[in-house]
Amino acid sequence: MSARKDIARLLEQWLQLTRDEATAIQSASWPALRDIQSRKAELQKSLSQAEKNWAAENPGEPKPFRAEVGRLISLVARNAELLAAQMRLGTQPEKSTFIARALGMRHE
């Protein structure tokens, strides 16, 4: 499989996990959210390798999938907002702190 196809497949998986993440945050399902975060961390490793492979196959070419990555960034930002709202509601704050760290947010 080409690196481009690998990246497309991995980005699709990331999109689904990001959607699942939103559902977990909305329902305050912290164990599910931790699982999703773990799966995304593993997926990140594969995505990084696929990007390296793509760069080796296409030297000097700009990275593909800008629109898809932009969409994912928007969804991740929305999930961060959902999580912040859950934290303001005081939904299991000790777990919210852990999850906020996992999403790269500050929790005060």
C-alpha positions as CSV (number, residue, x, y, z in Angstrom):
1,M,0.0,0.0,0.0
2,S,1.3,3.5,-0.8
3,A,2.1,5.9,1.9
4,R,-0.7,8.2,0.6
5,K,-3.3,5.5,1.0
6,D,-1.8,4.7,4.5
7,I,-2.2,8.3,5.5
8,A,-5.8,8.5,4.2
9,R,-6.7,5.3,6.1
10,L,-5.1,6.6,9.3
11,L,-6.7,10.0,9.1
12,E,-10.1,8.3,8.6
13,Q,-9.4,6.3,11.8
14,W,-8.4,9.5,13.6
15,L,-11.6,11.1,12.5
16,Q,-13.7,8.3,13.9
17,L,-11.8,8.3,17.2
18,T,-12.3,12.1,17.4
19,R,-16.1,11.6,16.9
20,D,-16.1,8.9,19.5
21,E,-14.1,11.2,21.8
22,A,-16.9,13.8,21.5
23,T,-19.5,11.3,22.5
24,A,-17.5,10.1,25.5
25,I,-16.9,13.7,26.7
26,Q,-20.6,14.6,26.2
27,S,-21.7,11.6,28.3
28,A,-18.8,12.1,30.8
29,S,-17.7,8.5,30.1
30,W,-14.1,9.0,31.3
31,P,-13.0,5.4,31.0
32,A,-14.1,5.4,27.4
33,L,-12.3,8.7,26.8
34,R,-9.1,7.3,28.3
35,D,-9.3,4.3,26.0
36,I,-9.8,6.6,23.0
37,Q,-6.9,8.8,24.0
38,S,-4.7,5.7,24.2
39,R,-5.8,4.5,20.8
40,K,-5.1,8.0,19.3
41,A,-1.6,7.9,20.8
42,E,-0.9,4.6,19.1
43,L,-2.4,5.9,15.9
44,Q,-0.1,8.9,16.1
45,K,2.9,6.6,15.9
46,S,1.6,5.0,12.7
47,L,0.6,8.3,11.2
48,S,4.1,9.7,11.9
49,Q,5.7,6.7,10.2
50,A,3.3,7.0,7.2
51,E,4.2,10.7,6.8
52,K,7.9,9.8,6.8
53,N,7.3,7.2,4.2
54,W,5.3,9.6,2.1
55,A,8.1,12.2,2.3
56,A,10.6,9.6,1.2
57,E,8.4,8.6,-1.8
58,N,7.7,12.2,-2.7
59,P,10.7,14.4,-2.0
60,G,10.1,18.1,-2.2
61,E,6.3,17.7,-2.5
62,P,4.0,19.5,-0.1
63,K,2.2,17.3,2.4
64,P,-1.1,16.1,1.3
65,F,-4.4,16.1,3.2
66,R,-4.4,19.7,4.3
67,A,-8.2,19.9,4.2
68,E,-8.6,16.7,6.2
69,V,-6.1,17.8,8.8
70,G,-7.8,21.2,9.1
71,R,-11.1,19.5,9.7
72,L,-9.6,17.2,12.4
73,I,-8.0,20.3,14.1
74,S,-11.5,21.9,14.2
75,L,-13.1,18.8,15.7
76,V,-10.3,18.4,18.3
77,A,-10.8,22.1,19.3
78,R,-14.5,21.5,19.6
79,N,-13.8,18.5,21.8
80,A,-11.5,20.6,24.0
81,E,-14.4,23.1,24.4
82,L,-16.8,20.2,25.4
83,L,-14.3,19.0,27.9
84,A,-13.8,22.5,29.4
85,A,-17.6,22.7,29.7
86,Q,-17.7,19.3,31.5
87,M,-14.9,20.5,33.8
88,R,-16.8,23.7,34.6
89,L,-19.8,21.5,35.6
90,G,-17.5,19.7,38.0
91,T,-18.1,16.3,36.5
92,Q,-15.6,14.1,38.3
93,P,-12.9,16.7,38.5
94,E,-10.0,14.4,39.4
95,K,-10.6,12.5,36.2
96,S,-11.2,15.7,34.2
97,T,-7.8,16.9,35.2
98,F,-6.2,13.7,33.9
99,I,-8.1,14.0,30.6
100,A,-7.4,17.7,30.3
101,R,-3.7,16.8,30.5
102,A,-4.2,14.1,27.8
103,L,-5.7,16.7,25.5
104,G,-3.0,19.2,26.3
105,M,-5.2,21.6,28.2
106,R,-4.7,23.4,31.5
107,H,-7.0,22.6,34.3
108,E,-7.3,25.0,37.1
